[in-house]
Each structure stands twice: as C-alpha cells, then as structure tokens.
Amino acid sequence: MNDKSLKQWQEVVGNLTGVKDDHFMITLEFTTVWTVEVPRISKDLVKKLKGMIGKQIGVLCTDIPGKEVLVREIKKRKKK
C-alpha cells in the first residue's frame, strides 16, 4: 500500500473506498490499493468525504486560505 501526504497543488483522483479521521490528518483510501493523507481543516470536510465513499473523486491541496483542500466528484460522461 502506498501512503503519502498530498502536497500543495497536488491532486489525487480515484474511487474513494474509505475515510479515516485522526483529528490532525484525514487518510483517504482508494480502490487502487493506495492511501493519501490530507490536512483535516474541518469536521465538515470529513463529513463530505465520508458521503463520497464509493464515488470517483478528485482531491486537490492548495495554498488558498479557507480552501486548502478542494474536493470534486468526477461524473462519467455518456457516450453519444
């Protein structure tokens, strides 16, 4: 298993399978058998991430005050 902390302006994309909160860092688990840590900036972030388990997501760490960790759901495009 690959463990690493996401650095500023790094993004991770994958299918989220688990979220662990240790009050300082949040460990995100992905189906590709790897994990990544992001800073725990709020309880709301933990709640949001737990609600995204099973979804394809992107997580980006920034240096923007108040937006240090950005999370997005990746929607699958339908083929025409």
C-alpha positions, 0 to 999 in steps of 0.5 A, spaced: 500 500 500 502 506 498 501 512 503 503 519 502 501 526 504 498 530 498 502 536 497 500 543 495 497 543 488 497 536 488 491 532 486 489 525 487 483 522 483 480 515 484 474 511 487 474 513 494 473 506 498 474 509 505 475 515 510 479 515 516 479 521 521 485 522 526 483 529 528 490 532 525 490 528 518 484 525 514 487 518 510 483 517 504 483 510 501 482 508 494 480 502 490 487 502 487 490 499 493 493 506 495 492 511 501 493 519 501 493 523 507 490 530 507 490 536 512 483 535 516 481 543 516 474 541 518 469 536 521 465 538 515 470 536 510 470 529 513 463 529 513 463 530 505 468 525 504 465 520 508 458 521 503 463 520 497 465 513 499 464 509 493 464 515 488 470 517 483 473 523 486 478 528 485 482 531 491 486 537 490 491 541 496 492 548 495 495 554 498 488 558 498 486 560 505 479 557 507 480 552 501 486 548 502 483 542 500 478 542 494 474 536 493 470 534 486 466 528 484 468 526 477 461 524 473 462 519 467 460 522 461 455 518 456 457 516 450 453 519 444 
